Amino acid sequence: MATSSIFANFDIKNKKEAEDFVNAIDKSLDYNTNKNLIQYDELKDSNAIKSLWAKRK
């Protein structure tokens, strides 16, 4: 539903406009890929988990 409402505002009439639109989407995806991602280590040790929870208080 959200996608249909977003694309309802586009009026692509020819091949050039369609290619420009696809290129813009591709450029946006390339720009945003892995940007501002924070990586976290998984805590498996129960003492490490308890220590983390103790810090939140």
One Martini backbone bead per residue (centre of mass of N, CA, C, O) as a GRO file, in nm:
protein
   57
    1MET     BB    1   0.059   0.062  -0.022
    2ALA     BB    2   0.295   0.261   0.006
    3THR     BB    3   0.405   0.226  -0.279
    4SER     BB    4   0.156   0.322  -0.437
    5SER     BB    5   0.155   0.613  -0.316
    6ILE     BB    6   0.433   0.698  -0.416
    7PHE     BB    7   0.390   0.623  -0.733
    8ALA     BB    8   0.140   0.815  -0.793
    9ASN     BB    9   0.339   1.082  -0.851
   10PHE     BB   10   0.419   0.943  -1.117
   11ASP     BB   11   0.500   1.035  -1.476
   12ILE     BB   12   0.581   0.794  -1.695
   13LYS     BB   13   0.625   0.823  -2.063
   14ASN     BB   14   0.925   0.706  -2.104
   15LYS     BB   15   1.226   0.556  -2.126
   16LYS     BB   16   1.401   0.784  -2.005
   17GLU     BB   17   1.239   0.824  -1.742
   18ALA     BB   18   1.272   0.533  -1.644
   19GLU     BB   19   1.582   0.531  -1.633
   20ASP     BB   20   1.614   0.770  -1.439
   21PHE     BB   21   1.459   0.643  -1.206
   22VAL     BB   22   1.633   0.390  -1.168
   23ASN     BB   23   1.901   0.543  -1.126
   24ALA     BB   24   1.810   0.692  -0.870
   25ILE     BB   25   1.763   0.440  -0.700
   26ASP     BB   26   2.046   0.320  -0.726
   27LYS     BB   27   2.196   0.562  -0.604
   28SER     BB   28   2.054   0.553  -0.331
   29LEU     BB   29   2.143   0.268  -0.250
   30ASP     BB   30   2.449   0.315  -0.268
   31TYR     BB   31   2.459   0.548  -0.055
   32ASN     BB   32   2.304   0.371   0.189
   33THR     BB   33   2.500   0.150   0.203
   34ASN     BB   34   2.630   0.104   0.511
   35LYS     BB   35   2.524   0.358   0.647
   36ASN     BB   36   2.532   0.413   0.978
   37LEU     BB   37   2.633   0.146   1.098
   38ILE     BB   38   2.599  -0.052   1.386
   39GLN     BB   39   2.804  -0.271   1.553
   40TYR     BB   40   2.739  -0.573   1.736
   41ASP     BB   41   2.798  -0.773   1.996
   42GLU     BB   42   2.730  -1.079   2.113
   43LEU     BB   43   2.596  -1.177   2.414
   44LYS     BB   44   2.676  -1.490   2.604
   45ASP     BB   45   2.776  -1.404   2.869
   46SER     BB   46   2.633  -1.379   3.174
   47ASN     BB   47   2.824  -1.168   3.305
   48ALA     BB   48   2.807  -0.958   3.078
   49ILE     BB   49   2.503  -0.914   3.098
   50LYS     BB   50   2.491  -0.827   3.394
   51SER     BB   51   2.680  -0.584   3.359
   52LEU     BB   52   2.507  -0.429   3.160
   53TRP     BB   53   2.251  -0.409   3.339
   54ALA     BB   54   2.392  -0.254   3.573
   55LYS     BB   55   2.452   0.014   3.399
   56ARG     BB   56   2.142   0.114   3.355
   57LYS     BB   57   2.080   0.236   3.657
   0.00000   0.00000   0.00000
